Amino acid sequence: MSLACQAVGGINLGQGVCDLPTPQHVAAGAIAAIGEHKAIYAPPAGVPELRAAAAHKIERSYGIKYDPLSEVVITSGATGGFAAAVLALCDPGDEVILFEPYYGYHYNTLVALGVTPVLVPLTPPDWRLDAEALDRYVTPRTRGLVVCSPSNPLGKVLTLDELDLLADFCRSHDLIAFTDEIYEHIVFDNRRHVPLASRPGMRDRCVTISGLSKTFSITGWRVGYLTAPAEAVSRIVIAHDLLYVCSPTPLQHGALAGLLNMPESYFTDLAASYQKKRDILCSALTEVGLTPYLPQGAYYVLCDARKLGEKTARAAAMKLLDRVGVASVSGASFYRDPIGETILRFCFAKEDDVLIEAAARLRKGLL
């Protein structure tokens, strides 16, 4: 879709690429580290100061204490953390429950490592978790489940009731929870992100994965972090070392500068900024009949594409690109369930003027 969009000079709201500017503290920290020749391999678990800063940030935000020496790992992005955790803690032939719509890297990482994704479809408009339905997907080979909140691509933010449902499910079936919380600071309408690890009995069952890619608009830097019990971390560090060696050392120092210097207001302003972007796009989608499923967090929106009259979501995405010059992604990229063929995904991690132009093109071409 990105290539097709480029060919027609369109606006690319398809690929999940955040092209917003990097905060000055973060960029300056990386530049300073390069100038100081901090270019050798970082320790396998990451730069110690960054591990300590991540642990402090988690405790400050959520009240969960982790030992930075034994329970925190700096990873090559959140996806690198997920791959290392699955490699370290699962065996080929294990099953891991994955909710649809899913993030493609979660699905494909499981497959690549010989782990079977067991897909549990969530359906519009409420995308409700169902405890009884979940139980039907458990087998003797079930090792864990993947939780992504705020969700890519759905934008769903789990409620306390849903978190407690998942916590009870994990405890009942002795499962690991791999939680991707990379969008933790991008939540809307006065919601608050709550980690699954904070629920009763879950700290020792969770591999909690996050990072700075979305928070500081540094997706290409590959600086993530994860927390887990010390025994799990010791195995994850080995797996991450084998896969990636380390996250780039000077860029770890840039992330550290961000964590040490960015005021709390930065994070609240970040959420407000993205909520404005969401509303610019979703108001246009609503007006033209591509009814959006209003996201509660992250920077994606799914919409009902049936108005475009195509049999497949890919055909609908191409029709929209041809007619109005705005690129989206087929919902079938995130679903095996047929519901995916009725959905398109848009990314609104763009400057406001780009989104305003995209909204104008939608209105002009579809009204």
N, C-alpha and C positions, 0 to 999 in steps of 0.2 A: 504493500500500500504506500509506503514511503517513496519508493521508486516511481510508482504510478502518479503520486501526488506531485513529485518533482517534475515529471514529464509535462504536466499541464500547468505548472506554476501555481498549484493550489496551496491551501492552508492546511498544514499537517496537524490534525488533532487525533491522529491514529496512534502512532508509536508513542509509548510512554516516556518521552524524553523531556525532562525539565530544562528549559533553556533560560531560566531566570539568573540574574547575576549572583555571584558568590559574595557573601559578606566580607568586608575589608579585613576584619580581624583574622578570618580564616585564611584568606589568600596571603596576607602578610606573614602569618605564621609559617606557611609552607615556603614562601620565598626566603624568609630568614633561615630556615632549616637548611635549604639548599646552599645559601651563602655560607653557612657554617659547616658545610661538608658533612651533613648528617645523611649520608647516602649509603651506608653499609646496611646489611641485613638487620632488621629488627629482631629482638628475641622471638622465639616461636609463638609465644602467647601475646606478643605485642609490646610496644613501648610502655614501660612500667607506669610512667606518669599519666599516660592516656588511660590505662586500665584503672588507675586510681580515680581519675576524673570521671570516667564512666560509672564506676561504683558510687561515687558521691552524687552524681546526677540522678541515678536511679533511686537512691535513698531519699534525696531531697524531693523528688517528684512523686514517689509512690510509697515511701516508708519501708522498702524492702532492702535489707542489708546483705551485701555480698562481699566476700573477702577478695580484694583485687588481685592478690597473689595466687589464689587457688580456684577462684570461681568466676573469673572474667577473662575472656579471650578477645583480642582485636583480630578481626577477620577481613578477608578480601571481599568486602561488601557483605550485605545480608545474605545474598545468594550463596556466597562462598561459605558463610557460616552454616547455612542450611545444609549444603552438600557435605561439609566436614562432619556435622553432627549426625547425619543419616549414615554416612560411611562408618563412623565410629560406633554407633549404637544399634544399628540394624544389620541383619544378615540377609544375603540373597534368599529369596523365597518368603521373607516376612511380608506382611500386609500392613499398610498404613492408610487410614481413612482420610479422604480428601474431599472437601465440600466443593460442589459446583455452584456457581462459576468459580473456577480455580485460576491461580496464577500459573502461567505456562512453565516457568522454571521449577515450581514445586512438582508438578506432574512429571516433567521430563527428567528431573534429577532423580526422582524415585525410580523411574524406569531404567535410567542409565546405570544405576547402582544395583539393579537386580531386585528391587523392592516393588511389590505390586500395589499400585494405587487402587484403593477401593472407593469408588466415586459415590457420594451421597448428594443427589441434586436438591438444591434449594430453589423454590419456584416463586415467581412474582405473583402478586405485588408485595407480599410481606416477607418473603425469604425466611420463613420461620424454621427454627430448629425444633425437631420433634424427638423426644427421648425414646419413645417406643420404636420409632423408625430406626433410630441409631442402633438400638440393640440388635436389630435384624442383620446388621452388616458385620457383626463381630464373629470371628471364627477362631479356632485354636492358634492360627498363625498371626493374629492381629497383634502388632507390636506397639502401635501408637496412632496418633492422629495429628493432622496439621491444622492449625488455627491461624487465620490471617485477619487481624482486626486492628485498625481500620483496613478494610479489604480492598485489594486489587483483584478483580476489576469492579466489584460491586459497590464499594463505598460503605458497606455495612459496618457499624460499630456495635459490638456485642454489649447487651445490657447486663446488669448484675445478675438477673435471673438466668440469662443464657450462659453466662460464665459459670454460675453455680451448677447449672445442668451439665455442662461439660466437665466440671470438676468432679461431680458425682459419677459421671460416666467413666472418667479415667480411673477413679479410685475403685469403682466396682469391678472393672475389667483389668486392673493392674497395667495401665497404659502410660506411655510417655507422651507428653504434649510438646510438639515442636511449634512454637508460636512465632509468627512473623509480625513484628510490631513496628516496622520501619516507618509507618505513617502516624506514629503515636501523637505527634504534635499538630497534625492536620485534622482537626475535628470541628464540627459545625454546630450551630444552634445551641450553644452553651453546654454541649456534651463534654464529658471528661473521659479520657482513655483510662481504663483500669486493666492492668496486666492480669492474665490468668494465674500467674504465679502468686498473686496476692490473696487468692481465695484459699479457704481452709484446706490443708493437706496437699497443696499443689506446688509449693516451692521446690520440693525434692522430686517432683515429677516433670517439671518444665525445663525445656531448653528454650530460653527466651532470647529471640534474635531481633536486633535493631541496628541502628547505625546513623550516620550523618548525611547520607546521600541526598535524602529528600529535605531534611531540615536545613541544611546549608547549601543546597543546590550544587552538589559536587558529585553527581552520579558517576562521572568518569574517574574519580579518585580511587574508588574501591576501598573505602574505610567503613567497616561495620564492627559490631561487637555482639557478643552473646554472653549470657550468664547461665550457669547450671551448677548442680552439686559438684564438689571437687573431684569425686571419682569419675564422673562423666567428663569433666573438663580435661582431666589428664589424658583421656583417650581422644577427645576432640582436637586437642593441640597437636597430637601426633598426626592425625588425619589431615588437618589443615596444613601442617608443614609439608606433608607429602604432596598435597594438591597444589599449593600456592607459594610455599616457602614463607612468605609474609606479605602483609599489606604494605604498600610503598612507604618506606620510612619517613621521608620528609613530609609526605602528605598526612601521616599520622600526627606529626607535630603541628601541621596546620589545623587539623581537627581538634587537637588539644587546645590550641589558642582560642578556637571558637568556644569550646566548653568552658574555658576559664574566664573569658572576657565578655561573652554575650549576656546582656541583662535578661531577666525573666520576661520583660516586656517584649523582647524579640519573639518569643515563642507564642505569646498571645496575639501579637500583631501578625505573625505568620498565619495563624488559623483564620483571623479576620480577613486577611488579604485573599486567601484561597476561597473563603466563603463568598466574597464579592465576585471572584472569577466564576465560581460555580453558578451563581445567580445570573450572571450575564449570559452564559451559555444555556442554562436550563430554561430561562424565560423564553428564549428564541425557539428552543426545541418544543416547548409546550405550545407556543403560538402556531407553529407549522404542523402540528399533529404528530410529531415524533415524541410521544409522551415519555418524559424522562422518569426513571425511578430515582427520585431525589437522593443523592448520596449524603450520608451522615458524616463522612470523613474521606480521607485520601484525596486524589485529584483526578478521579475518573467518574464518568457517568454512563450508565447503561440506559438505553432508550428502546421503546417499542418501535420496530422498523416496519411493521406490517403495512403502514400507509403507502410505502413505496411500491407495494404490489409485486414483489419478487419472491420466488420460491426459496431462495437461499439468502442468508445474510451477506455472503460475499457478493452476490449479484446486487443486493440492495446497497452495499457500500460503494461498489463501482458506479451504480446509477447515481448515487448522491454526489460522488466526485465529478462525474461527467456533467451533471446538471448544475451544480452550484460551486464546484471547486473547493470542497471541504472534504478532507480525508477522515475516515473513521476505521474501525476494525470490526470484522465479523464476530458476532457473539459465539459462533461455532469454534472460535479459537480458545474459548474458556469453558466449553461444555461438550460432553459426549451426548447428553440428553438432547432430544430434538428441540427443546425450547430455545436453544442457542441460535437456531436459524431464524428466530423472530426478533433478534436483538442486535443492536450496534453499540460499540463502546467508543466514547470520545475522551480525550485527555485534555484537561484545561490548565495544565501547568505552563501557561504562556503569559506573555505580557498582556495587559488589559486591552491595549489597542488592537492586538492581533485577534483577541476574542470578540471584540466589538465588530471588527470587520467580518469575522466568521459568522456572527449572528446576523449581520446585515445581508450576507450572501444567502443564508438559509431563508430569511424572510423574503428576499427578492425572488429566489428561485422556486419556493414551495408554496407561497401564499397565492 
